[in-house]
Amino acid sequence: MSEADVWPKLPENIHLTLKFLGEISERQAAQVTEALEAFAPFGKFPIEVKGFGFFPNARCPRVFWVGVQAPPDLEQLAARVEGAMEKLGFAREERAFTPHLTLARFRSPRPQPALASWIEQHGQLALGRFEVAEFFLFSSKLLPQGAQHQKIARFPRPERP
């Protein structure tokens, strides 16, 4: 595998996607922000970063990821975001929500035996736990070295009383 075949994510660009919207206008970004601000607050919840894998699979990998294990709160948040975006006219995601952090993308989907072997040996390695207390709306610019993400809006989640 050469450097030209893999695009590792810079640490500052690693994030968990609740809903990918694609290209949107400034007006749509304002509507999205307003819809997400209307969510009733709910408490912080813990997540654990653990386990590695490939999308769509190890035989033809396009994405190398680390998994995110969380209580139902995360899936509920993703479902609420999905529903709010559907009301704004965005297409519903047909794939099941699979919380993960993308670590690298591959230019062409071909087996990565060294990485697959490492995953076999260390696949359930736990990298840490932390609390989710907020989420963000990002814009992304596609650059030759990969996507650059910028925070557009912040949505804090206060603790439950």
Secondary structure per residue as TSV (DSSP state, phi and psi in degrees):
chain	resnum	aa	ss	phi	psi
A	1	M	-	360.0	121.2
A	2	S	-	-95.4	167.0
A	3	E	G	-60.3	-29.9
A	4	A	G	-69.2	-20.1
A	5	D	G	-87.2	-15.6
A	6	V	E	-132.1	139.2
A	7	W	E	-115.3	96.1
A	8	P	E	-70.9	147.0
A	9	K	-	-79.8	136.3
A	10	L	-	-70.4	144.4
A	11	P	G	-51.8	-38.9
A	12	E	G	-70.6	-11.8
A	13	N	G	-101.3	0.4
A	14	I	-	-79.5	128.1
A	15	H	-	-154.9	164.8
A	16	L	-	-103.0	122.4
A	17	T	-	-89.8	122.4
A	18	L	S	-84.8	-36.6
A	19	K	-	-159.4	125.4
A	20	F	-	-92.4	126.5
A	21	L	-	-102.3	-20.4
A	22	G	-	78.6	-158.5
A	23	E	S	-70.8	123.4
A	24	I	-	-133.9	155.9
A	25	S	-	-81.6	169.4
A	26	E	H	-62.8	-37.4
A	27	R	H	-62.9	-44.3
A	28	Q	H	-64.1	-39.1
A	29	A	H	-60.7	-39.0
A	30	A	H	-66.2	-40.6
A	31	Q	H	-64.6	-41.4
A	32	V	H	-62.3	-46.3
A	33	T	H	-59.1	-46.2
A	34	E	H	-62.0	-42.9
A	35	A	H	-63.8	-40.6
A	36	L	H	-73.8	-31.7
A	37	E	H	-67.0	-23.8
A	38	A	T	-78.3	-9.4
A	39	F	S	-60.0	136.7
A	40	A	-	-67.4	137.5
A	41	P	-	-63.1	147.4
A	42	F	-	-139.9	167.0
A	43	G	-	-73.5	166.0
A	44	K	-	-63.9	155.9
A	45	F	E	-145.3	152.2
A	46	P	E	-85.8	149.5
A	47	I	E	-132.8	154.7
A	48	E	E	-122.5	132.5
A	49	V	E	-93.4	114.1
A	50	K	E	-160.7	139.1
A	51	G	E	85.7	145.0
A	52	F	E	-125.8	158.1
A	53	G	E	-171.8	-173.8
A	54	F	E	-126.9	149.5
A	55	F	E	-114.4	138.6
A	56	P	S	-75.6	-25.4
A	57	N	-	-164.5	174.5
A	58	A	S	-71.4	-23.5
A	59	R	S	-73.7	-35.6
A	60	C	S	-133.1	63.9
A	61	P	-	-71.7	135.7
A	62	R	S	-111.7	-28.9
A	63	V	E	-134.3	135.7
A	64	F	E	-107.0	126.1
A	65	W	E	-134.8	162.9
A	66	V	E	-114.6	138.5
A	67	G	E	-77.8	159.9
A	68	V	E	-125.2	118.8
A	69	Q	E	-102.7	131.3
A	70	A	-	-149.4	161.6
A	71	P	-	-70.7	173.6
A	72	P	H	-55.9	-19.6
A	73	D	H	-54.1	-40.0
A	74	L	H	-67.2	-45.8
A	75	E	H	-64.7	-36.7
A	76	Q	H	-64.7	-41.3
A	77	L	H	-62.5	-45.8
A	78	A	H	-61.0	-40.5
A	79	A	H	-65.6	-38.3
A	80	R	H	-66.7	-41.7
A	81	V	H	-62.9	-45.4
A	82	E	H	-57.4	-47.3
A	83	G	H	-63.3	-42.3
A	84	A	H	-64.3	-39.2
A	85	M	H	-72.3	-33.9
A	86	E	H	-63.1	-39.3
A	87	K	H	-63.6	-25.3
A	88	L	T	-87.9	0.8
A	89	G	T	99.9	3.9
A	90	F	-	-80.1	143.6
A	91	A	-	-65.0	142.8
A	92	R	-	-73.5	138.2
A	93	E	-	-70.1	127.3
A	94	E	-	-84.3	-26.6
A	95	R	S	-79.0	150.8
A	96	A	-	-64.9	147.1
A	97	F	-	-66.8	121.6
A	98	T	-	-125.0	94.8
A	99	P	-	-64.6	126.9
A	100	H	E	-160.0	164.9
A	101	L	E	-118.1	121.2
A	102	T	E	-74.3	125.1
A	103	L	E	-98.2	-31.6
A	104	A	E	-161.2	156.1
A	105	R	E	-120.4	148.8
A	106	F	E	-108.0	136.9
A	107	R	S	-62.8	-45.1
A	108	S	S	-128.2	138.2
A	109	P	-	-78.0	92.5
A	110	R	-	-135.0	156.1
A	111	P	-	-54.3	144.6
A	112	Q	-	-119.2	77.6
A	113	P	H	-58.8	-40.0
A	114	A	H	-64.4	-43.8
A	115	L	H	-68.8	-41.0
A	116	A	H	-62.3	-39.2
A	117	S	H	-65.1	-41.8
A	118	W	H	-62.0	-42.8
A	119	I	H	-62.7	-39.9
A	120	E	H	-57.8	-39.5
A	121	Q	H	-81.6	-35.4
A	122	H	H	-123.9	16.7
A	123	G	T	-56.1	-28.2
A	124	Q	T	-104.7	19.1
A	125	L	-	-57.9	127.2
A	126	A	E	-91.0	129.2
A	127	L	E	-101.0	-10.9
A	128	G	E	145.2	166.7
A	129	R	E	-125.5	148.0
A	130	F	E	-157.9	168.2
A	131	E	E	-97.2	138.6
A	132	V	E	-90.9	119.9
A	133	A	-	-121.3	-4.6
A	134	E	E	-165.0	165.1
A	135	F	E	-140.5	169.1
A	136	F	E	-134.1	155.8
A	137	L	E	-99.5	125.5
A	138	F	E	-111.7	150.9
A	139	S	E	-109.0	152.3
A	140	S	E	-128.4	137.0
A	141	K	E	-114.4	129.2
A	142	L	E	-86.0	118.9
A	143	L	E	-116.8	163.4
A	144	P	T	-55.1	-32.7
A	145	Q	T	-89.4	6.1
A	146	G	E	121.8	-179.9
A	147	A	E	-74.8	142.2
A	148	Q	E	-114.6	127.1
A	149	H	E	-107.4	141.2
A	150	Q	E	-131.7	133.8
A	151	K	E	-72.6	130.4
A	152	I	E	-102.3	-42.0
A	153	A	E	-147.7	151.4
A	154	R	E	-118.1	137.3
A	155	F	E	-126.1	92.1
A	156	P	E	-72.8	151.5
A	157	R	-	-119.3	99.4
A	158	P	-	-67.9	156.8
A	159	E	-	-66.2	150.4
A	160	R	-	-66.5	144.7
A	161	P	-	-67.9	360.0
